[in-house]
């Protein structure tokens, strides 16, 4: 049997994350979204999105088409990670060949773009 290999990155809110005012939080979110959009446009990021359980420290999940070391390096360049707000856990993931497919799409570069503004 053939297997497809991906890398999953989990973004976690750090317990020592700096508190941000509304404007700083919005700017950081836009920078984060732009980072993900650029990774997607470059072809290394297949899917990404927020995790909606607000009681969990896990905030987002990304699926990369590169190995764990490269995915870790790319995820650590996220502005939210660089700002000390988030940490990243990277895990290799293997599924039966063809079990998971990703359709072409466009990632928004900002919250305003995601909202359709």
N, CA, C and O atoms as a printed pandas DataFrame, in Angstrom:
     atom_number atom_name residue_name chain_id  residue_number  x_coord  y_coord  z_coord
0              1         N          UNK        A               1    0.853   -1.181    0.000
1              2        CA          UNK        A               1    0.000    0.000    0.000
2              3         C          UNK        A               1    0.894    1.238    0.000
3              4         O          UNK        A               1    1.927    1.273    0.669
4              5         N          UNK        A               2    0.485    2.241   -0.754
5              6        CA          UNK        A               2    1.182    3.527   -0.764
6              7         C          UNK        A               2    0.590    4.436    0.296
7              8         O          UNK        A               2   -0.603    4.381    0.597
8              9         N          UNK        A               3    1.446    5.265    0.850
9             10        CA          UNK        A               3    1.012    6.235    1.856
10            11         C          UNK        A               3    1.445    7.634    1.452
11            12         O          UNK        A               3    2.508    7.823    0.861
12            13         N          UNK        A               4    0.614    8.605    1.774
13            14        CA          UNK        A               4    0.960   10.007    1.600
14            15         C          UNK        A               4    1.432   10.542    2.941
15            16         O          UNK        A               4    0.883   10.201    3.988
16            17         N          UNK        A               5    2.447   11.375    2.897
17            18        CA          UNK        A               5    3.000   11.968    4.115
18            19         C          UNK        A               5    2.796   13.478    4.099
19            20         O          UNK        A               5    3.049   14.150    3.099
20            21         N          UNK        A               6    2.340   13.979    5.215
21            22        CA          UNK        A               6    2.144   15.402    5.416
22            23         C          UNK        A               6    2.756   15.765    6.765
23            24         O          UNK        A               6    3.205   14.896    7.511
24            25         N          UNK        A               7    2.767   17.049    7.062
25            26        CA          UNK        A               7    3.182   17.494    8.388
26            27         C          UNK        A               7    2.086   18.386    8.940
27            28         O          UNK        A               7    1.625   19.306    8.264
28            29         N          UNK        A               8    1.671   18.116   10.160
29            30        CA          UNK        A               8    0.651   18.910   10.847
30            31         C          UNK        A               8    1.357   19.818   11.849
31            32         O          UNK        A               8    2.230   19.377   12.596
32            33         N          UNK        A               9    0.971   21.081   11.855
33            34        CA          UNK        A               9    1.492   22.030   12.836
34            35         C          UNK        A               9    0.330   22.551   13.669
35            36         O          UNK        A               9   -0.677   23.010   13.131
36            37         N          UNK        A              10    0.480   22.477   14.978
37            38        CA          UNK        A              10   -0.535   22.973   15.909
38            39         C          UNK        A              10   -0.026   24.251   16.562
39            40         O          UNK        A              10    1.046   24.267   17.166
40            41         N          UNK        A              11   -0.798   25.309   16.437
41            42        CA          UNK        A              11   -0.457   26.590   17.045
42            43         C          UNK        A              11   -1.115   26.652   18.417
43            44         O          UNK        A              11   -2.326   26.469   18.542
44            45         N          UNK        A              12   -0.306   26.914   19.454
45            46        CA          UNK        A              12   -0.807   26.952   20.829
46            47         C          UNK        A              12   -0.587   28.330   21.437
47            48         O          UNK        A              12    0.462   28.947   21.247
48            49         N          UNK        A              13   -1.596   28.804   22.173
49            50        CA          UNK        A              13   -1.436   30.032   22.939
50            51         C          UNK        A              13   -0.473   29.749   24.081
51            52         O          UNK        A              13   -0.671   28.811   24.854
52            53         N          UNK        A              14    0.562   30.560   24.182
53            54        CA          UNK        A              14    1.538   30.371   25.255
54            55         C          UNK        A              14    0.959   30.849   26.580
55            56         O          UNK        A              14    0.238   31.847   26.611
56            57         N          UNK        A              15    1.262   30.157   27.672
57            58        CA          UNK        A              15    0.764   30.613   28.979
58            59         C          UNK        A              15    1.345   31.969   29.379
59            60         O          UNK        A              15    0.746   32.699   30.168
60            61         N          UNK        A              16    2.516   32.302   28.830
61            62        CA          UNK        A              16    3.148   33.590   29.125
62            63         C          UNK        A              16    2.981   34.588   27.972
63            64         O          UNK        A              16    3.770   35.523   27.835
64            65         N          UNK        A              17    1.948   34.380   27.147
65            66        CA          UNK        A              17    1.721   35.251   25.988
66            67         C          UNK        A              17    1.514   36.695   26.434
67            68         O          UNK        A              17    0.831   36.956   27.424
68            69         N          UNK        A              18    2.106   37.625   25.696
69            70        CA          UNK        A              18    1.900   39.027   26.051
70            71         C          UNK        A              18    0.442   39.433   25.822
71            72         O          UNK        A              18   -0.199   38.974   24.877
72            73         N          UNK        A              19   -0.067   40.292   26.693
73            74        CA          UNK        A              19   -1.411   40.854   26.506
74            75         C          UNK        A              19   -1.326   41.930   25.428
75            76         O          UNK        A              19   -0.393   42.732   25.417
76            77         N          UNK        A              20   -2.292   41.945   24.535
77            78        CA          UNK        A              20   -2.307   42.910   23.444
78            79         C          UNK        A              20   -3.592   43.725   23.495
79            80         O          UNK        A              20   -4.657   43.203   23.824
80            81         N          UNK        A              21   -3.482   45.010   23.165
81            82        CA          UNK        A              21   -4.708   45.793   23.033
82            83         C          UNK        A              21   -5.377   45.402   21.715
83            84         O          UNK        A              21   -4.804   44.666   20.913
84            85         N          UNK        A              22   -6.579   45.896   21.505
85            86        CA          UNK        A              22   -7.368   45.477   20.341
86            87         C          UNK        A              22   -6.658   45.772   19.021
87            88         O          UNK        A              22   -6.662   44.936   18.118
88            89         N          UNK        A              23   -6.056   46.940   18.902
89            90        CA          UNK        A              23   -5.376   47.309   17.654
90            91         C          UNK        A              23   -4.162   46.418   17.405
91            92         O          UNK        A              23   -3.939   45.980   16.276
92            93         N          UNK        A              24   -3.383   46.148   18.438
93            94        CA          UNK        A              24   -2.200   45.301   18.285
94            95         C          UNK        A              24   -2.603   43.867   17.964
95            96         O          UNK        A              24   -1.959   43.213   17.144
96            97         N          UNK        A              25   -3.659   43.373   18.601
97            98        CA          UNK        A              25   -4.140   42.014   18.330
98            99         C          UNK        A              25   -4.629   41.898   16.883
99           100         O          UNK        A              25   -4.369   40.895   16.219
100          101         N          UNK        A              26   -5.332   42.914   16.398
101          102        CA          UNK        A              26   -5.831   42.897   15.016
102          103         C          UNK        A              26   -4.673   42.937   14.023
103          104         O          UNK        A              26   -4.694   42.233   13.014
104          105         N          UNK        A              27   -3.668   43.756   14.304
105          106        CA          UNK        A              27   -2.507   43.837   13.412
106          107         C          UNK        A              27   -1.748   42.511   13.390
107          108         O          UNK        A              27   -1.306   42.062   12.333
108          109         N          UNK        A              28   -1.597   41.885   14.562
109          110        CA          UNK        A              28   -0.909   40.608   14.629
110          111         C          UNK        A              28   -1.697   39.524   13.891
111          112         O          UNK        A              28   -1.101   38.683   13.217
112          113         N          UNK        A              29   -3.020   39.531   14.008
113          114        CA          UNK        A              29   -3.849   38.555   13.301
114          115         C          UNK        A              29   -3.710   38.733   11.783
115          116         O          UNK        A              29   -3.610   37.749   11.050
116          117         N          UNK        A              30   -3.706   39.966   11.319
117          118        CA          UNK        A              30   -3.527   40.206    9.881
118          119         C          UNK        A              30   -2.156   39.730    9.410
119          120         O          UNK        A              30   -2.042   39.141    8.335
120          121         N          UNK        A              31   -1.120   39.979   10.198
121          122        CA          UNK        A              31    0.222   39.519    9.836
122          123         C          UNK        A              31    0.276   37.991    9.804
123          124         O          UNK        A              31    0.907   37.405    8.924
124          125         N          UNK        A              32   -0.384   37.355   10.760
125          126        CA          UNK        A              32   -0.475   35.881   10.803
126          127         C          UNK        A              32   -1.180   35.354    9.554
127          128         O          UNK        A              32   -0.697   34.423    8.910
128          129         N          UNK        A              33   -2.313   35.947    9.218
129          130        CA          UNK        A              33   -3.072   35.494    8.046
130          131         C          UNK        A              33   -2.269   35.706    6.762
131          132         O          UNK        A              33   -2.299   34.858    5.871
132          133         N          UNK        A              34   -1.564   36.810    6.660
133          134        CA          UNK        A              34   -0.738   37.075    5.483
134          135         C          UNK        A              34    0.381   36.035    5.373
135          136         O          UNK        A              34    0.685   35.559    4.280
136          137         N          UNK        A              35    0.984   35.689    6.497
137          138        CA          UNK        A              35    2.038   34.672    6.507
138          139         C          UNK        A              35    1.499   33.344    5.963
139          140         O          UNK        A              35    2.130   32.715    5.115
140          141         N          UNK        A              36    0.343   32.928    6.451
141          142        CA          UNK        A              36   -0.246   31.674    5.977
142          143         C          UNK        A              36   -0.598   31.742    4.494
143          144         O          UNK        A              36   -0.363   30.786    3.756
144          145         N          UNK        A              37   -1.160   32.865    4.056
145          146        CA          UNK        A              37   -1.516   33.021    2.643
146          147         C          UNK        A              37   -0.271   32.925    1.758
147          148         O          UNK        A              37   -0.303   32.301    0.697
148          149         N          UNK        A              38    0.808   33.537    2.192
149          150        CA          UNK        A              38    2.047   33.478    1.408
150          151         C          UNK        A              38    2.614   32.064    1.366
151          152         O          UNK        A              38    3.121   31.637    0.329
152          153         N          UNK        A              39    2.537   31.326    2.484
153          154        CA          UNK        A              39    2.986   29.935    2.484
154          155         C          UNK        A              39    2.132   29.099    1.538
155          156         O          UNK        A              39    2.650   28.248    0.814
156          157         N          UNK        A              40    0.822   29.343    1.544
157          158        CA          UNK        A              40   -0.073   28.619    0.649
158          159         C          UNK        A              40    0.252   28.937   -0.812
159          160         O          UNK        A              40    0.322   28.036   -1.647
160          161         N          UNK        A              41    0.445   30.200   -1.109
161          162        CA          UNK        A              41    0.760   30.611   -2.482
162          163         C          UNK        A              41    2.084   30.027   -2.957
163          164         O          UNK        A              41    2.264   29.795   -4.153
164          165         N          UNK        A              42    3.010   29.789   -2.038
165          166        CA          UNK        A              42    4.303   29.207   -2.413
166          167         C          UNK        A              42    4.203   27.695   -2.635
167          168         O          UNK        A              42    5.127   27.084   -3.172
168          169         N          UNK        A              43    3.079   27.091   -2.222
169          170        CA          UNK        A              43    2.860   25.669   -2.445
170          171         C          UNK        A              43    3.235   24.752   -1.295
171          172         O          UNK        A              43    3.051   23.540   -1.402
172          173         N          UNK        A              44    3.757   25.290   -0.196
173          174        CA          UNK        A              44    4.163   24.416    0.915
174          175         C          UNK        A              44    3.047   24.161    1.923
175          176         O          UNK        A              44    3.084   23.168    2.650
176          177         N          UNK        A              45    2.055   25.051    1.972
177          178        CA          UNK        A              45    0.942   24.929    2.917
178          179         C          UNK        A              45   -0.311   24.489    2.166
179          180         O          UNK        A              45   -0.745   25.152    1.224
180          181         N          UNK        A              46   -0.885   23.369    2.589
181          182        CA          UNK        A              46   -2.070   22.830    1.927
182          183         C          UNK        A              46   -3.369   23.336    2.527
183          184         O          UNK        A              46   -4.316   23.637    1.801
184          185         N          UNK        A              47   -3.418   23.430    3.847
185          186        CA          UNK        A              47   -4.640   23.862    4.533
186          187         C          UNK        A              47   -4.246   24.457    5.879
187          188         O          UNK        A              47   -3.226   24.091    6.461
188          189         N          UNK        A              48   -5.070   25.377    6.358
189          190        CA          UNK        A              48   -4.838   25.980    7.668
190          191         C          UNK        A              48   -6.128   26.635    8.120
191          192         O          UNK        A              48   -6.934   27.088    7.308
192          193         N          UNK        A              49   -6.306   26.676    9.423
193          194        CA          UNK        A              49   -7.481   27.353    9.957
194          195         C          UNK        A              49   -7.503   27.307   11.464
195          196         O          UNK        A              49   -6.757   26.556   12.094
196          197         N          UNK        A              50   -8.375   28.127   12.036
197          198        CA          UNK        A              50   -8.459   28.191   13.489
198          199         C          UNK        A              50   -9.144   26.951   14.069
199          200         O          UNK        A              50   -9.975   26.315   13.419
200          201         N          UNK        A              51   -8.774   26.630   15.297
201          202        CA          UNK        A              51   -9.472   25.612   16.081
202          203         C          UNK        A              51  -10.430   26.368   16.993
203          204         O          UNK        A              51  -10.035   27.343   17.633
204          205         N          UNK        A              52  -11.657   25.939   17.057
205          206        CA          UNK        A              52  -12.726   26.754   17.630
206          207         C          UNK        A              52  -13.046   26.486   19.093
207          208         O          UNK        A              52  -13.963   27.101   19.636
208          209         N          UNK        A              53  -12.322   25.591   19.745
209          210        CA          UNK        A              53  -12.548   25.318   21.158
210          211         C          UNK        A              53  -11.821   26.379   21.983
211          212         O          UNK        A              53  -10.607   26.294   22.167
212          213         N          UNK        A              54  -12.544   27.364   22.475
213          214        CA          UNK        A              54  -11.917   28.480   23.188
214          215         C          UNK        A              54  -11.392   28.086   24.563
215          216         O          UNK        A              54  -10.662   28.860   25.182
216          217         N          UNK        A              55  -11.746   26.906   25.051
217          218        CA          UNK        A              55  -11.226   26.435   26.339
218          219         C          UNK        A              55   -9.872   25.740   26.187
219          220         O          UNK        A              55   -9.218   25.429   27.182
220          221         N          UNK        A              56   -9.462   25.501   24.968
221          222        CA          UNK        A              56   -8.215   24.808   24.694
222          223         C          UNK        A              56   -7.110   25.820   24.382
223          224         O          UNK        A              56   -7.388   26.888   23.837
224          225         N          UNK        A              57   -5.865   25.493   24.723
225          226        CA          UNK        A              57   -4.767   26.384   24.321
226          227         C          UNK        A              57   -4.447   26.277   22.826
227          228         O          UNK        A              57   -3.742   27.130   22.286
228          229         N          UNK        A              58   -4.958   25.239   22.153
229          230        CA          UNK        A              58   -4.712   25.084   20.722
230          231         C          UNK        A              58   -5.550   26.089   19.950
231          232         O          UNK        A              58   -6.767   26.158   20.122
232          233         N          UNK        A              59   -4.898   26.863   19.106
233          234        CA          UNK        A              59   -5.577   27.943   18.389
234          235         C          UNK        A              59   -5.704   27.709   16.886
235          236         O          UNK        A              59   -6.625   28.230   16.258
236          237         N          UNK        A              60   -4.790   26.931   16.300
237          238        CA          UNK        A              60   -4.850   26.729   14.861
238          239         C          UNK        A              60   -4.156   25.453   14.441
239          240         O          UNK        A              60   -3.326   24.910   15.171
240          241         N          UNK        A              61   -4.508   24.978   13.247
241          242        CA          UNK        A              61   -3.940   23.770   12.685
242          243         C          UNK        A              61   -3.555   24.056   11.243
243          244         O          UNK        A              61   -4.328   24.654   10.494
244          245         N          UNK        A              62   -2.376   23.634   10.859
245          246        CA          UNK        A              62   -1.913   23.777    9.479
246          247         C          UNK        A              62   -1.429   22.424    8.989
247          248         O          UNK        A              62   -0.888   21.628    9.757
248          249         N          UNK        A              63   -1.631   22.172    7.707
249          250        CA          UNK        A              63   -1.145   20.949    7.075
250          251         C          UNK        A              63   -0.172   21.352    5.977
251          252         O          UNK        A              63   -0.522   22.076    5.045
252          253         N          UNK        A              64    1.055   20.867    6.109
253          254        CA          UNK        A              64    2.121   21.190    5.164
254          255         C          UNK        A              64    2.433   20.002    4.272
255          256         O          UNK        A              64    2.221   18.852    4.657
256          257         N          UNK        A              65    2.936   20.284    3.083
257          258        CA          UNK        A              65    3.374   19.224    2.180
258          259         C          UNK        A              65    4.881   19.004    2.268
259          260         O          UNK        A              65    5.446   18.292    1.438
260          261         N          UNK        A              66    5.535   19.598    3.254
261          262        CA          UNK        A              66    6.975   19.441    3.465
262          263         C          UNK        A              66    7.209   18.644    4.740
263          264         O          UNK        A              66    6.287   18.432    5.527
264          265         N          UNK        A              67    8.436   18.209    4.938
265          266        CA          UNK        A              67    8.778   17.425    6.110
266          267         C          UNK        A              67    8.725   18.235    7.389
267          268         O          UNK        A              67    8.627   19.462    7.356
268          269         N          UNK        A              68    8.791   17.539    8.528
269          270        CA          UNK        A              68    8.665   18.206    9.825
270          271         C          UNK        A              68    9.683   19.309   10.086
271          272         O          UNK        A              68    9.319   20.356   10.622
272          273         N          UNK        A              69   10.939   19.108    9.727
273          274        CA          UNK        A              69   11.952   20.133   10.012
274          275         C          UNK        A              69   11.651   21.420    9.247
275          276         O          UNK        A              69   11.732   22.511    9.810
276          277         N          UNK        A              70   11.306   21.296    7.971
277          278        CA          UNK        A              70   10.988   22.490    7.178
278          279         C          UNK        A              70    9.690   23.136    7.650
279          280         O          UNK        A              70    9.595   24.361    7.723
280          281         N          UNK        A              71    8.694   22.317    7.972
281          282        CA          UNK        A              71    7.428   22.862    8.472
282          283         C          UNK        A              71    7.648   23.606    9.783
283          284         O          UNK        A              71    7.067   24.671    9.991
284          285         N          UNK        A              72    8.481   23.061   10.672
285          286        CA          UNK        A              72    8.788   23.728   11.940
286          287         C          UNK        A              72    9.425   25.095   11.680
287          288         O          UNK        A              72    9.038   26.088   12.294
288          289         N          UNK        A              73   10.387   25.143   10.782
289          290        CA          UNK        A              73   11.058   26.410   10.468
290          291         C          UNK        A              73   10.077   27.426    9.888
291          292         O          UNK        A              73   10.115   28.603   10.248
292          293         N          UNK        A              74    9.207   26.979    9.000
293          294        CA          UNK        A              74    8.224   27.881    8.394
294          295         C          UNK        A              74    7.213   28.367    9.425
295          296         O          UNK        A              74    6.865   29.547    9.446
296          297         N          UNK        A              75    6.742   27.465   10.276
297          298        CA          UNK        A              75    5.748   27.831   11.292
298          299         C          UNK        A              75    6.344   28.779   12.328
299          300         O          UNK        A              75    5.643   29.642   12.856
300          301         N          UNK        A              76    7.620   28.625   12.617
301          302        CA          UNK        A              76    8.257   29.503   13.595
302          303         C          UNK        A              76    8.480   30.918   13.062
303          304         O          UNK        A              76    8.796   31.827   13.829
304          305         N          UNK        A              77    8.316   31.104   11.762
305          306        CA          UNK        A              77    8.391   32.447   11.171
306          307         C          UNK        A              77    7.059   33.180   11.241
307          308         O          UNK        A              77    6.964   34.339   10.837
308          309         N          UNK        A              78    6.031   32.511   11.750
309          310        CA          UNK        A              78    4.722   33.149   11.899
310          311         C          UNK        A              78    4.872   34.358   12.831
311          312         O          UNK        A              78    5.495   34.250   13.887
312          313         N          UNK        A              79    4.305   35.505   12.448
313          314        CA          UNK        A              79    4.419   36.691   13.305
314          315         C          UNK        A              79    3.913   36.479   14.727
315          316         O          UNK        A              79    4.459   37.069   15.659
316          317         N          UNK        A              80    2.893   35.659   14.919
317          318        CA          UNK        A              80    2.394   35.386   16.265
318          319         C          UNK        A              80    3.378   34.596   17.102
319          320         O          UNK        A              80    3.453   34.784   18.316
320          321         N          UNK        A              81    4.127   33.720   16.472
321          322        CA          UNK        A              81    5.170   32.959   17.159
322          323         C          UNK        A              81    6.339   33.891   17.471
323          324         O          UNK        A              81    6.867   33.885   18.582
324          325         N          UNK        A              82    6.735   34.687   16.486
325          326        CA          UNK        A              82    7.843   35.629   16.690
326          327         C          UNK        A              82    7.529   36.637   17.790
327          328         O          UNK        A              82    8.433   37.087   18.493
328          329         N          UNK        A              83    6.253   36.995   17.945
329          330        CA          UNK        A              83    5.841   37.955   18.977
330          331         C          UNK        A              83    5.729   37.310   20.362
331          332         O          UNK        A              83    5.469   38.004   21.344
332          333         N          UNK        A              84    5.922   35.991   20.448
333          334        CA          UNK        A              84    5.841   35.307   21.732
334          335         C          UNK        A              84    4.427   34.981   22.172
335          336         O          UNK        A              84    4.210   34.576   23.314
336          337         N          UNK        A              85    3.466   35.152   21.283
337          338        CA          UNK        A              85    2.072   34.866   21.625
338          339         C          UNK        A              85    1.760   33.375   21.518
339          340         O          UNK        A              85    0.983   32.838   22.307
340          341         N          UNK        A              86    2.369   32.713   20.540
341          342        CA          UNK        A              86    2.081   31.304   20.261
342          343         C          UNK        A              86    3.358   30.476   20.237
343          344         O          UNK        A              86    4.454   30.996   20.027
344          345         N          UNK        A              87    3.192   29.185   20.457
345          346        CA          UNK        A              87    4.241   28.204   20.209
346          347         C          UNK        A              87    3.687   27.214   19.187
347          348         O          UNK        A              87    2.485   27.179   18.923
348          349         N          UNK        A              88    4.574   26.423   18.625
349          350        CA          UNK        A              88    4.181   25.491   17.569
350          351         C          UNK        A              88    4.617   24.080   17.931
351          352         O          UNK        A              88    5.739   23.866   18.388
352          353         N          UNK        A              89    3.724   23.120   17.725
353          354        CA          UNK        A              89    4.046   21.699   17.821
354          355         C          UNK        A              89    3.872   21.113   16.432
355          356         O          UNK        A              89    2.826   21.290   15.807
356          357         N          UNK        A              90    4.887   20.419   15.946
357          358        CA          UNK        A              90    4.868   19.854   14.593
358          359         C          UNK        A              90    4.904   18.337   14.693
359          360         O          UNK        A              90    5.688   17.762   15.448
360          361         N          UNK        A              91    4.026   17.700   13.905
361          362        CA          UNK        A              91    3.906   16.238   13.917
362          363         C          UNK        A              91    3.856   15.699   12.488
363          364         O          UNK        A              91    3.139   16.249   11.652
364          365         N          UNK        A              92    4.600   14.636   12.195
365          366        CA          UNK        A              92    4.444   13.983   10.892
366          367         C          UNK        A              92    3.121   13.223   10.870
367          368         O          UNK        A              92    2.685   12.680   11.885
368          369         N          UNK        A              93    2.498   13.194    9.706
369          370        CA          UNK        A              93    1.195   12.536    9.561
370          371         C          UNK        A              93    1.215   11.695    8.296
371          372         O          UNK        A              93    1.644   12.166    7.243
372          373         N          UNK        A              94    0.759   10.468    8.391
373          374        CA          UNK        A              94    0.743    9.554    7.256
374          375         C          UNK        A              94   -0.661    8.993    7.095
375          376         O          UNK        A              94   -1.290    8.574    8.067
376          377         N          UNK        A              95   -1.146    8.990    5.850
377          378        CA          UNK        A              95   -2.468    8.449    5.550
378          379         C          UNK        A              95   -2.364    7.562    4.309
379          380         O          UNK        A              95   -1.444    7.736    3.509
380          381         N          UNK        A              96   -3.297    6.609    4.134
381          382        CA          UNK        A              96   -3.283    5.823    2.905
382          383         C          UNK        A              96   -3.321    6.741    1.685
383          384         O          UNK        A              96   -4.039    7.740    1.665
384          385         N          UNK        A              97   -2.545    6.387    0.682
385          386        CA          UNK        A              97   -2.435    7.199   -0.523
386          387         C          UNK        A              97   -3.789    7.579   -1.090
387          388         O          UNK        A              97   -4.636    6.716   -1.320
388          389         N          UNK        A              98   -3.995    8.871   -1.316
389          390        CA          UNK        A              98   -5.233    9.366   -1.895
390          391         C          UNK        A              98   -6.372    9.556   -0.918
391          392         O          UNK        A              98   -7.441   10.025   -1.311
392          393         N          UNK        A              99   -6.178    9.205    0.353
393          394        CA          UNK        A              99   -7.260    9.327    1.335
394          395         C          UNK        A              99   -7.616   10.785    1.607
395          396         O          UNK        A              99   -8.757   11.100    1.948
396          397         N          UNK        A             100   -6.640   11.666    1.455
397          398        CA          UNK        A             100   -6.853   13.090    1.712
398          399         C          UNK        A             100   -6.404   13.857    0.483
399          400         O          UNK        A             100   -5.286   13.673    0.002
400          401         N          UNK        A             101   -7.267   14.708   -0.020
401          402        CA          UNK        A             101   -6.900   15.568   -1.149
402          403         C          UNK        A             101   -7.228   17.011   -0.798
403          404         O          UNK        A             101   -8.089   17.278    0.041
404          405         N          UNK        A             102   -6.541   17.927   -1.442
405          406        CA          UNK        A             102   -6.713   19.348   -1.189
406          407         C          UNK        A             102   -7.018   20.033   -2.515
407          408         O          UNK        A             102   -6.289   19.872   -3.494
408          409         N          UNK        A             103   -8.101   20.795   -2.534
409          410        CA          UNK        A             103   -8.512   21.498   -3.737
410          411         C          UNK        A             103   -7.870   22.875   -3.796
411          412         O          UNK        A             103   -7.613   23.484   -2.757
412          413         N          UNK        A             104   -7.610   23.366   -4.987
413          414        CA          UNK        A             104   -7.067   24.724   -5.104
414          415         C          UNK        A             104   -8.030   25.737   -4.481
415          416         O          UNK        A             104   -9.245   25.643   -4.656
416          417         N          UNK        A             105   -7.487   26.674   -3.776
417          418        CA          UNK        A             105   -8.278   27.730   -3.151
418          419         C          UNK        A             105   -7.384   28.941   -2.963
419          420         O          UNK        A             105   -6.206   28.910   -3.321
420          421         N          UNK        A             106   -7.930   29.989   -2.412
421          422        CA          UNK        A             106   -7.156   31.189   -2.116
422          423         C          UNK        A             106   -7.311   31.484   -0.629
423          424         O          UNK        A             106   -8.426   31.501   -0.107
424          425         N          UNK        A             107   -6.201   31.714    0.045
425          426        CA          UNK        A             107   -6.227   32.077    1.456
426          427         C          UNK        A             107   -6.310   33.596    1.580
427          428         O          UNK        A             107   -5.623   34.306    0.845
428          429         N          UNK        A             108   -7.131   34.108    2.489
429          430        CA          UNK        A             108   -7.192   35.561    2.694
430          431         C          UNK        A             108   -5.908   36.066    3.361
431          432         O          UNK        A             108   -5.311   35.377    4.189
432          433         N          UNK        A             109   -5.499   37.272    2.989
433          434        CA          UNK        A             109   -4.298   37.882    3.550
434          435         C          UNK        A             109   -4.589   38.720    4.798
435          436         O          UNK        A             109   -3.658   39.192    5.450
436          437         N          UNK        A             110   -5.872   38.912    5.138
437          438        CA          UNK        A             110   -6.224   39.729    6.306
438          439         C          UNK        A             110   -7.622   39.342    6.783
439          440         O          UNK        A             110   -8.368   38.653    6.087
440          441         N          UNK        A             111   -7.956   39.803    7.987
441          442        CA          UNK        A             111   -9.307   39.559    8.524
442          443         C          UNK        A             111  -10.341   40.291    7.687
443          444         O          UNK        A             111  -11.437   39.773    7.470
444          445         N          UNK        A             112  -10.014   41.480    7.216
445          446        CA          UNK        A             112  -10.948   42.240    6.385
446          447         C          UNK        A             112  -11.238   41.483    5.093
447          448         O          UNK        A             112  -12.386   41.418    4.653
448          449         N          UNK        A             113  -10.200   40.912    4.488
449          450        CA          UNK        A             113  -10.397   40.135    3.262
450          451         C          UNK        A             113  -11.244   38.889    3.541
451          452         O          UNK        A             113  -12.104   38.536    2.734
452          453         N          UNK        A             114  -11.012   38.230    4.661
453          454        CA          UNK        A             114  -11.795   37.049    5.023
454          455         C          UNK        A             114  -13.262   37.410    5.226
455          456         O          UNK        A             114  -14.146   36.611    4.919
456          457         N          UNK        A             115  -13.527   38.615    5.742
457          458        CA          UNK        A             115  -14.892   39.076    5.981
458          459         C          UNK        A             115  -15.543   39.609    4.710
459          460         O          UNK        A             115  -16.735   39.917    4.702
460          461         N          UNK        A             116  -14.763   39.718    3.636
461          462        CA          UNK        A             116  -15.320   40.206    2.390
462          463         C          UNK        A             116  -15.315   41.721    2.268
463          464         O          UNK        A             116  -15.986   42.275    1.398
464          465         N          UNK        A             117  -14.571   42.390    3.125
465          466        CA          UNK        A             117  -14.484   43.863    3.059
466          467         C          UNK        A             117  -13.510   44.314    2.000
467          468         O          UNK        A             117  -13.316   45.515    1.811
